[in-house]
Amino acid sequence: MLPDLEIAVRLLVAAILGSLIGFERERLLWAAGIRTHMLVCVGACLVMIVSAYGFNDVLSDHVVLDPSRVAAQVVSGIGFLGAGSILLRGSVIRGLTTAASIWTVAAIGLAIGGGLYFAGVASTLIILVILAGVKPLEELYRARNQSFQFQIKAERGRLTPEVLKRTLELRKGQVKRFIAQPTRKGEDSIHALISQISPQDVEGLGEKLTSLSFVREVKSRRHADGRLTQ
């Protein structure tokens, strides 16, 4: 059996490592913050200690226990907390990263409970780099690869998908949708969805369209993951 001091140290280290990851989630105002991550990490650590050392009194030549069986249930059992942090807003799924962080915090708790201090600390540092360090790169990539919906009014039959691509110098596949509806004014009301462009490019694309003599009006709005924002 582990000494009481070693058990206390393992539980404390698990709480500290869990709080570090929880703080990163807390600063982004996610529901699963510092306390949730600390509790998950400490709980997983305690389960690991109990699984590995809690049944020593019943061991004998005729009783053989698998210390990994109880700890293994943490991996599947922690899923209910992860599911609770995932939200569906419209057609956008939010909270997957927080759910993943809860799952990895449980793994860190198991590592510390098993006495694998280096693995637990190293994993915590790597997870913090992923959560805080990679996020700006991810946001930069997304900013350059957004989709925008253009609402165009042009003379009937003049603006086609080919003309649109040629005028805006678009690559193949960037025009995801092109719908032209005739109006009573002898115009076409065109809805075009263009992907893989940045907000900085939108103004320039609008100017290119309005430079065409048969284009009378151009409006644009961001189209991101099914959400339309003005």
N, C-alpha and C positions, 0 to 999 in steps of 0.2 A: 504493500500500500504506500502511496505517496505521503511524504510528510505534510503536515497541515500548512507549513510555510510555502512549500512548493505549489500546493493547490491554490493558495491565495495569490501567489505571484502569477500563476498562469491565468487566473480569472481577471486579475488587474491588467495584465498585458493585453488580454483580449478586449477588455473594455476600452483601453487607450487606443488600440488600433482601430476598433470599430468606430470610436468617436472621431477619428481623423477623417475617415471616409464619410461619416455622417455629416460632419461639418461642411464638406464640399457640397453635399446635397441640400443642407439647411440654408446655405447662402443663396441658393437658387429658389428658395421658398417651396420646396417639394414637401409633400405630406410626410414622407419617410425621411426624417432628419436625424439629428444627433442621437436622441434617445432610442429611436427605433433601431438604428444600426448598432448601438452599444448593446442593447438587449439581445439582439440576434447573435452578435458575436460572443457575448458572455454565455448565453444559453447554449450555443453550439459547443463552446469550450467545456461547459459543465457536462453536457451529454457525452462528449468524448472521454472525459475523465471517468465518468460513471461507467461507460462502456468498457474502458480499458482496465480499470482498477476496482470497480465497485462490486465485483462478484468473486473476489479472491477468496473470500471465506468459504465459499461452497465448492471450490475446486478440489479435486482429489484424483486418484488414479482412475476412477470410474466416471468422472464428470469432466468433460472437455467443452469449453465455451469459445465461441468466435467473437473476439472483442470488436470486430468491425461491423457486426450486424446492427447494433443499436445506432452507431454513428452513421451508418449508411442511410438510415431513415431520415436523417436531417436533410440530405440532398433532395429527396423527393418531398418531404414534409414542409420545407421552407417555401415551396411553391405557392402556398395560399397567401403568404404575405406579398410575394412578388405580384401575384394576380391582383391583389388589392390596390397596388400602386399604379396599375396600368389603367389609363382612362381613354375613353373613346369620345372625342369631341368632333361631331360631324362625321367626316370620313377620315379624320386624322387620329392616329393612335399616339398617345403620349405616355411617358413613364416607363418605357422599356429599359432605358439606361438605369433608372432607379431600381427597377426590379432586378436587373442583372447585378447591381451593386449589393443589394440585399443578399442575393444568392452567393456572391463571392465573399461577402463578410462572414456568412455562415461557414464557408470553407476555411477562412482564416481562423475562426474560432476553433474548428476541428483541429487545425494544424497546431495551434497553441496548446489546446487540450492534450494533444499527443506529444507535447514537448518539442515540437519542431519550430523553435523560435526564429531561426534564420529564414525558414520558408514563410512564416507568417509575416515577419517584418518586410522581407523582400517583396512579397505579394502586395502588401499595403502600399509600399512606395510605387510599385508598378501601376497599381489601380489608381492612385492619386494622379500619376502622370497621365494616364489615359483619360480620367474624368476632367481634369483641369487643364492639362497641357495640350491634348489633342483637340479639344472643343473649338479653340479659335481657328485651327486649320480646317475643321469640319465646316464651320460657319463660313469661312472664306470660300471654300469650294462650293457650298450651296448658294452663296451670293452670286457666284459667276455662272450658275447653272439653274436659274429660275425660269419659270414659264410666265408669259404675259399674254393676256387676251386683248386683241385689237378689234375695235369696232370702227368700221370704215364705211363711209358713204361715198359711192363713186357712180359715174355714169354707167348705165345698164350694159352689162356684157363686156366692159372694157378691162376690168381688173380680174385676172384669172390667177390660179395658183402659180402657174409658170411665170407670169408677169411679176407677181409678188416676190417669188424667190429671186428672180433676176434683179429686180430693183433693190432689194434689201441685201443682195449678195449672201443669201442663206445657204447653208450646207444641206445635203440631202437628209431628210428626216426631221429637220427642225420645225417644219410646218406640220403640227399634229392635227389640226382641224381647220377646214375652210368651208364655210357655209355662206352662200349668197342668196338673199331673199329679195325679190323685186318689191318695190314700193309704188304707191300711187303717184309719186312725183317723177316717175321715170328713172329712178335710181335703183342701185343695188345696195341693200344693207348687208354688209359682209362682217361675219364674225370669224376671226382667224386666231388660232392658238399657236403661239411660237415658243418653242422650248430652247433651253441652253443659251440663254442670254442673261446679261446682268442688268440691274436697274440703270446703270450708267449708259447702257447701249440703247435704252428704250427711246430716249429723246431724239437720238440721232436717227433711229429707224422711222420715227414719226415724221421727222423733217424730210426724209427721203420720199416718203409716201405723199406728203402734201406738195412736194415739188412736181408731182405728176399733174398734168393739166386736167385730167378727168377725175381726180380725187378731190372731193369737196370738204370732207371732214374726217379727222382721225382722233380716236380716243383710245386710251390704253389703261389697263389695270392688271395688277399682279394676280397670277393664278398659281397658288402654291398648295400642292397636296389636296386639291379639291376645294380649297377655300379661296374665295374671291374677296379681295380688299381693294378699296378705292385708293 
